[in-house]
Amino acid sequence: MPYTTPKTWASGDVLTAADLNTYVRDNVAFSANPPKVRVFMSAAVNVATSTASAPTFDSERFDTDTMHSTTVNTDRITFTTAGTYLIGANLDWAANGTGSRSADFLLNGVTVIPGQTYPANTEAGFSTLQSPSTLYAFTAGQYATLRVRQNSGGAINLNTCEFYAVWVSL
């Protein structure tokens, strides 16, 4: 059920059960379980050096607002309810101590929503971990994708990657 903006009451207005259900009960229920989604790749993917790519997500941890499909446009989270969302990702790059690893977000596949760039972990045998996140206001129908890059000089695996969004306010 969507959030309903409370009405402005005027002197003499009668408070009805329907008003209480719409403006109080339903909004409390929405706030207790806002739209949220968390998706992940079920297998590692190979990422070419110096090439931006958008991972695809074939599995879901949860999706309370039909924001992701595991069969169509699997690289995106589509916002079905307008609002400000916390979006983020958790990435685990294969051990390789050369270059850097970048992850940012794209609005509707075009506009960059900044993420983060980290130097590769140079400790032998240890992967590079990233957790970019940001707050962003989306309208219903807009979507976000995660874009990743690495410049190690050769292809390396993105071992695991999760992508999420949770509604935080109107």
C-alpha positions in Angstrom: 0.0 0.0 0.0 1.4 3.4 -0.9 2.0 6.3 1.5 -0.9 8.8 1.5 -0.1 12.4 2.2 -2.3 13.4 5.2 -5.0 15.8 4.4 -5.2 19.3 5.9 -8.1 19.4 8.4 -10.4 22.4 8.7 -12.5 23.5 11.6 -15.8 21.4 11.6 -14.3 18.5 9.7 -15.6 15.1 10.9 -12.9 12.5 11.6 -14.2 9.1 10.2 -12.9 5.6 10.5 -12.0 5.7 6.8 -9.8 8.8 7.5 -8.1 7.1 10.4 -7.5 4.0 8.3 -6.1 6.0 5.3 -4.1 8.7 7.1 -3.0 6.9 10.2 -3.2 3.1 10.0 -2.1 2.7 6.4 0.8 5.2 6.7 2.0 3.6 9.9 2.0 0.2 8.1 3.9 1.7 5.1 6.5 3.3 7.4 6.9 0.0 9.3 7.7 -1.9 6.0 8.8 0.7 3.4 9.8 -0.3 -0.2 13.1 -2.1 -0.2 15.1 -4.5 -2.4 18.4 -6.3 -2.2 19.6 -8.3 -5.2 22.8 -10.3 -5.8 24.8 -12.3 -8.4 24.7 -16.0 -7.8 28.1 -16.5 -9.4 31.3 -14.5 -10.0 31.7 -12.5 -13.2 34.8 -11.6 -15.1 35.4 -7.9 -15.6 37.7 -6.6 -18.3 40.3 -4.1 -17.5 39.5 -0.4 -18.1 36.0 -1.1 -19.2 32.8 0.0 -17.4 30.2 -2.7 -17.1 26.9 -3.2 -15.3 26.6 -6.5 -13.3 23.4 -8.4 -13.7 21.6 -9.8 -10.7 19.8 -13.1 -11.0 18.8 -13.5 -7.4 16.9 -11.5 -4.7 17.3 -11.5 -0.9 14.0 -9.5 -0.8 11.9 -7.2 -2.9 8.8 -5.6 -1.2 7.7 -3.3 -4.0 8.3 -5.1 -7.3 11.5 -3.1 -7.9 13.6 -5.9 -9.6 13.1 -8.7 -12.1 15.4 -11.7 -12.3 14.5 -12.2 -15.9 14.1 -8.7 -17.6 16.5 -5.8 -17.1 18.3 -7.7 -14.4 20.9 -5.0 -14.0 18.5 -2.4 -12.6 16.4 -1.4 -9.6 13.2 0.4 -10.8 11.5 2.7 -8.2 7.8 2.0 -8.2 7.2 4.3 -5.3 8.6 7.9 -5.4 10.8 9.0 -2.5 14.3 9.4 -1.2 16.2 6.1 -1.1 19.4 4.9 0.4 21.0 3.0 -2.5 24.2 1.0 -2.2 26.2 -2.0 -3.1 28.7 -4.5 -1.6 31.4 -5.8 -3.9 34.2 -8.3 -3.4 36.9 -8.2 -6.1 39.3 -11.1 -6.6 42.7 -10.7 -5.1 44.9 -8.6 -7.4 47.1 -5.7 -6.0 47.3 -3.7 -9.2 45.2 -0.6 -10.1 42.0 0.5 -8.6 38.3 -0.6 -8.4 35.4 1.8 -9.0 31.7 1.4 -8.4 29.1 4.1 -9.0 25.4 4.3 -9.9 23.6 5.5 -13.0 20.2 7.1 -13.0 18.2 5.8 -16.0 21.4 4.4 -17.5 22.8 7.9 -18.1 23.3 10.3 -15.2 26.1 9.4 -12.8 25.3 9.2 -9.2 28.8 9.2 -7.6 30.0 6.1 -5.8 33.6 5.4 -4.9 37.0 4.4 -6.2 39.4 2.4 -4.1 43.0 1.4 -4.7 43.4 -2.3 -5.0 44.2 -4.2 -1.8 48.0 -4.9 -2.1 48.1 -7.4 0.7 48.9 -10.7 -1.0 45.9 -13.0 -1.2 43.3 -10.5 0.0 40.5 -9.2 -2.1 39.4 -5.6 -2.5 36.1 -4.8 -0.8 33.8 -1.9 -1.6 30.6 -0.6 -0.1 29.5 2.6 -2.0 26.2 4.2 -0.9 24.3 7.4 -1.3 20.9 9.0 -0.7 19.0 10.0 -3.8 15.5 11.2 -4.6 13.7 9.1 -7.3 10.4 9.5 -9.0 8.2 6.5 -9.7 9.5 4.8 -12.9 13.1 5.9 -12.7 15.7 3.3 -12.3 19.3 2.9 -11.0 22.0 0.6 -12.2 25.4 -0.2 -10.7 28.5 0.5 -12.9 31.8 -1.1 -12.1 35.3 -0.7 -13.4 38.8 -2.0 -12.6 42.2 -1.2 -14.2 44.5 -4.0 -13.1 45.8 -4.5 -16.6 43.9 -7.7 -17.2 40.5 -9.2 -16.5 39.6 -10.1 -12.9 36.6 -11.6 -11.2 34.0 -9.7 -9.3 33.5 -12.5 -6.8 30.3 -11.3 -5.2 28.1 -8.2 -5.7 24.9 -7.2 -4.0 22.9 -4.1 -4.9 20.2 -2.6 -2.7 17.7 0.3 -2.2 15.5 1.2 0.8 13.0 4.1 0.9 13.8 6.6 3.7 11.4 9.5 3.1 9.1 11.3 0.7 
